[in-house]
Amino acid sequence: MRATGTDTEKLLVAIEDAATRLDGIVAKTPLQLSNRLSRLYGATVYLKREDLQEVRSFKIRGAYNKIASLEPSEKERGVVCASAGNHAQGVASACSDLRIRGTIFMPAITPTQKIDRVKQFGGEFIEISLVGASYDDANRAAEEFCVANHAVFVHPFNDLLTIAGQGTVGKEIYEELGGKVDVVVASIGGGGLASGVASYLKAKNPAISIIGAEPAGSPSMAESLRAGEVVTLDQIDTFVDGVAVKRVGELTFDLCRKHLEKVVVVPEGEVCTTLIELYQNEGIVAEPAGALAVSALTKIGDQLHGKTVVCILSGGNNDILRYPEIMERSLVSQGRKHYFIIEFAQKPGQLRQFVDQALGPTDDIVRFEYIKKTNKERGAALVGIELKKSADLQPLLRRMQEIELNCRLLDSSELLYDYLI
């Protein structure tokens, strides 16, 4: 499906219709002024709090709008979708509200917390099928099931009605600020949110700049825009799971190509730092994909002075068990945490020499793994060191060299590094 001028006009009408359809169903989420970010960038920065929806993400908008728009005969056939989380919750909630049968395909590796949330919202109206090791596996199974059972497929992004539902986020931003907005930043997975928001805002005011944000591990829209056509990524990093998509939609690609100023790519470690900052400063528990738009500000900060900026905080479905990894990735990204393989002579006093002569006053050993081998003169240890600031690394390496330690700084490309992080 390709977007045309007529499609864009239809989409604007569809967004207005969606706003009416969603009234009283979804929350009109607040625009929260962030004094911290405003001071940091010399701008007026708002957070559009889609994490405050009942399902904790914007996905309820597109899912409900699509399902509620079906003909009675289509509703009787039931709906099908594939999702690793937020879209599934949106579809489940819509099925329960509209009393429509739904079948939801999720990857077999989906965390139990997310599966339980889908069951909670869908209740007796949904069935969950766990298939494959990725969203793409689940999606193929869902499409096959849909054809075999003559059900209606609810696409998470490449559907005009889904996009229209997500576009109501843009309508709310525009109306609450009375049109006085200069920059809007939206995360991109398949592109439904960005294309819907951009289509609405650009129609209202072509001068508004719409920026897309993707994680470095799955930049499917950025790569497609670079190639001039939709491309499929061979591999992706699924850490920012809410937007980890190998291939964007044809329709969303065309709309993003037409309306976005650009797409910025943010390393996963920087997203983790943003997650921590949002929690520590604003008390917001965001998911990685939800924090992506805020993370992108570091890439466009020099363009924001004196402007009114809105970051769409798209979701807050984060498992608390992920926070140790989030902290780890953040410290590594900031250059404050490093891992070494260090060879020590197997005799008394070696560790003390390392602590006294190699470590700086604010350097901290956070991991130490060593097993003494009686038949060897030397033994290797895995040592993790946390620094107060990234500039402390070179002095540490210099001191290690001065006491003639045989050591190796582990590189992020090594398999052992992946195990540690």
Disulfide bonds with the S-S distance in Angstrom:
none
